[in-house]
């Protein structure tokens, strides 16, 4: 349950999706998922973007 108005750090996001945090880095660098923004020097995902991305990939998890 992510608050659409908030932000999520890299490690909890990786755990939520079920991927290693380095895999997330590869995905956003390859343009396969939303890129995090820097909040006080910490990469954070916008929950609204993350939720939209997750929803678009739930029907076909092979494209994650």
C-alpha positions in Angstrom: 0.0 0.0 0.0 1.9 3.0 -1.3 0.7 6.6 -0.7 0.3 8.1 -4.2 1.5 11.4 -2.8 4.7 10.1 -1.3 8.1 8.7 -2.2 9.8 5.3 -1.7 13.4 4.5 -1.2 15.2 2.0 -3.4 15.5 -1.0 -1.1 11.8 -1.1 0.0 10.8 -0.6 -3.6 12.9 -3.5 -4.7 11.5 -5.7 -1.9 7.9 -4.7 -2.9 8.5 -5.6 -6.5 10.5 -8.7 -5.6 13.7 -7.7 -7.4 17.2 -7.0 -6.3 18.0 -3.3 -5.9 20.7 -3.5 -8.6 18.1 -4.9 -11.0 16.0 -1.8 -10.4 19.0 0.4 -11.2 19.5 -1.5 -14.5 15.8 -1.1 -15.3 15.6 2.6 -14.8 18.9 3.2 -16.7 17.5 1.2 -19.6 14.2 3.1 -19.5 12.2 0.1 -18.5 10.7 1.8 -15.4 10.4 5.3 -14.0 13.6 7.0 -12.9 13.9 8.0 -9.3 14.4 11.6 -8.3 17.0 12.8 -5.8 15.6 13.9 -2.5 18.4 15.4 -0.4 20.8 13.2 -2.3 18.8 10.0 -1.8 17.2 8.3 -4.9 13.5 8.1 -4.3 10.7 6.8 -6.5 7.6 9.0 -6.9 4.9 6.6 -5.6 2.4 7.9 -8.2 4.8 7.0 -11.1 5.7 3.7 -9.4 2.0 2.7 -8.9 1.2 3.5 -12.6 4.2 1.5 -13.7 3.3 -1.5 -11.5 -0.3 -1.4 -12.7 0.8 -1.4 -16.3 3.0 -4.5 -15.7 0.8 -6.6 -13.4 -1.1 -8.3 -16.3 2.2 -9.3 -18.0 5.0 -9.8 -15.5 7.4 -11.1 -18.2 7.9 -7.6 -19.4 9.0 -6.2 -16.0 
